[in-house]
Amino acid sequence: MTLAPATYISAMKTQSQKGFTLFELLITMLIVGVVMTLGLPNLTSFAQNSRVTTTANDLLASLYLARSEAARSKTNITICGSQSPMAANAACDGTFDDGWIVFVDSNLPAAVRDVVNENVLKAYPAIDSELDIVTNGGATYFSFAGTGLGRGNINGTALQAARICDDRGNVTVVGDSDSAARVLIITPIGRATVLRDVAQITAQGGCP
């Protein structure tokens, strides 16, 4: 059926038009801009805190594993920095920034992995490039005896403290009373804990 001209024009006028006006688009862009301005710094801070916390907890978990396994198996267990921790022939040849391994340390008295005879229990890859682990005296290892207690300095300085820092340094986090950094403290007998207090981290040397 063919519509008469007047009827056709009337039908066109009743069709709805959908979309944004220029004013509505500008308002939407303004709101998005405000949300991003307010939200991105918080999101960035959350990501930074998450990286620092994860690294500190991984290092703490490694020490817990080494201590419990030493006591369980009645043998020496060592954690050390390694340049290639995920490789089959990983050795104690790096810093904790490079990654680290937990292994059965039967190569007395040195805390150096014999790649042929010693078993790696767990390996951790290199930490995020935004982070830095600073240890006392450049320590790269800690070793547990079969009693579950620390063996002390058996091949250079044993780990006593490790500060985990990013580019924010040892400063109070906005909206929080704790530091952006972390410090892992390990006693000579092998008890470890992670602290977040600015003064405690400063006492261990702070962040670079």
C-alpha positions in Angstrom: 0.0 0.0 0.0 1.3 3.4 -0.9 1.0 6.2 1.6 -0.3 9.6 0.6 2.3 12.4 0.9 0.7 13.9 4.0 0.5 10.5 5.7 4.1 9.7 4.8 5.4 12.9 6.4 3.4 12.3 9.5 4.8 8.8 9.9 8.4 10.2 9.6 7.7 12.7 12.4 6.6 9.9 14.8 9.9 8.0 14.4 12.1 8.2 17.6 15.7 9.5 17.4 18.2 7.9 19.8 21.8 9.0 20.7 23.7 11.6 22.8 23.6 15.3 22.4 27.0 17.1 22.3 26.2 18.5 25.8 25.5 15.0 27.2 28.7 13.7 25.7 30.8 16.5 27.3 29.2 15.9 30.7 30.0 12.2 30.4 33.6 12.9 29.5 33.9 15.3 32.4 32.6 12.7 34.9 34.9 10.0 33.5 37.8 12.5 33.8 37.0 13.3 37.5 36.7 9.6 38.4 40.0 8.7 36.7 41.8 11.7 38.4 40.6 10.5 41.8 40.8 6.8 41.3 44.1 6.2 39.5 46.4 7.4 42.3 44.6 5.0 44.7 44.8 2.2 42.2 48.5 2.8 41.7 49.1 2.8 45.4 47.1 -0.4 45.8 49.2 -2.1 43.2 52.5 -0.9 44.8 51.4 -2.1 48.2 50.4 -5.4 46.8 53.8 -6.0 45.2 55.7 -5.1 48.4 53.4 -7.3 50.5 53.6 -10.3 48.2 57.4 -10.2 48.0 57.7 -9.9 51.8 55.3 -12.7 52.4 57.0 -15.0 49.9 60.4 -14.4 51.6 58.7 -15.1 55.0 57.0 -18.2 53.7 60.4 -19.5 52.4 61.9 -19.2 55.8 58.9 -21.0 57.4 59.2 -23.8 54.9 63.0 -24.1 55.4 62.6 -24.2 59.2 59.8 -26.7 59.3 61.4 -29.0 56.7 64.7 -28.9 58.6 63.0 -30.0 61.9 60.9 -32.6 60.1 63.7 -34.2 58.1 66.5 -33.7 60.7 68.8 -32.2 58.1 70.2 -28.9 57.1 67.9 -26.7 54.9 69.2 -23.5 53.4 67.5 -20.6 51.5 69.8 -18.5 49.3 69.7 -16.0 46.5 70.1 -17.4 43.0 70.7 -15.9 39.5 68.7 -18.6 37.9 66.4 -20.0 40.6 64.0 -21.7 38.2 66.7 -23.6 36.3 67.5 -27.3 37.0 71.0 -26.4 38.0 70.2 -23.4 40.2 73.0 -22.4 42.5 73.6 -19.9 45.4 75.1 -17.3 43.1 72.9 -14.3 43.3 71.0 -11.9 45.5 67.4 -12.1 46.7 66.5 -9.6 44.0 67.4 -12.3 41.5 65.1 -14.8 43.1 65.9 -17.6 45.6 65.8 -21.3 46.3 65.1 -23.5 49.4 67.2 -26.6 49.2 68.5 -29.6 51.2 72.0 -28.4 52.3 74.1 -31.6 52.6 77.3 -29.9 51.4 78.8 -29.2 54.8 79.8 -26.7 56.0 79.2 -24.2 53.3 75.7 -22.9 52.3 76.4 -23.4 48.6 74.2 -25.7 46.6 75.9 -28.8 45.1 73.8 -28.9 41.9 74.4 -32.6 41.5 73.5 -33.9 45.0 71.2 -31.4 46.7 67.5 -31.3 46.2 65.6 -28.0 45.7 62.4 -27.9 47.7 61.0 -24.7 46.3 62.2 -21.9 43.9 61.1 -18.3 43.7 61.6 -16.2 40.5 63.2 -12.7 40.4 61.2 -10.0 42.2 59.4 -7.2 40.4 61.8 -4.7 38.8 60.1 -1.9 40.8 61.3 -3.5 44.1 64.6 -3.9 45.9 65.5 -6.3 48.7 68.3 -4.8 50.8 69.9 -7.2 53.3 72.3 -6.8 56.2 75.8 -6.8 55.0 74.7 -8.0 51.6 73.6 -11.3 53.1 72.4 -13.8 50.5 71.4 -16.8 52.6 70.1 -18.3 55.9 70.6 -21.9 56.9 68.7 -24.1 59.4 70.2 -27.1 61.2 68.3 -30.4 61.6 67.0 -29.1 64.9 65.1 -26.3 63.2 67.4 -23.7 64.6 69.6 -21.3 62.7 73.2 -22.4 61.9 74.7 -18.9 62.1 77.4 -17.5 59.8 78.6 -20.6 57.9 79.6 -19.1 54.6 79.7 -15.3 55.0 77.1 -13.2 56.8 73.8 -14.9 57.4 70.5 -13.1 56.8 69.3 -11.0 59.8 67.1 -8.4 58.1 65.8 -7.8 54.6 64.2 -4.5 53.7 61.7 -4.6 50.8 61.4 -1.2 49.2 60.1 0.5 46.1 60.6 4.0 44.8 58.4 5.5 47.5 61.0 4.5 50.2 60.4 4.2 53.9 57.5 6.7 54.1 54.1 6.5 55.7 51.4 5.5 53.2 48.6 8.0 52.7 45.6 7.0 54.8 47.7 4.5 56.7 50.0 4.7 59.7 52.4 2.1 58.4 55.3 2.4 56.0 55.2 1.7 52.2 58.2 -0.5 52.8 58.6 -3.8 54.8 61.4 -5.3 56.8 61.8 -9.0 57.5 63.6 -9.7 60.7 65.1 -13.1 61.4 66.6 -14.0 64.7 69.8 -16.2 65.0 67.6 -19.2 66.0 65.5 -18.8 62.9 62.3 -17.0 63.9 61.1 -14.6 61.3 58.6 -11.8 61.1 57.6 -9.0 58.8 57.3 -5.5 60.2 55.8 -2.3 58.7 56.6 0.4 61.2 58.6 3.3 59.8 60.9 3.5 62.9 61.6 -0.2 62.9 62.5 -0.1 59.2 64.7 3.0 59.8 66.5 1.1 62.6 67.5 -1.6 60.1 68.9 0.9 57.7 65.8 2.2 55.9 65.4 2.2 52.1 68.1 3.2 49.5 
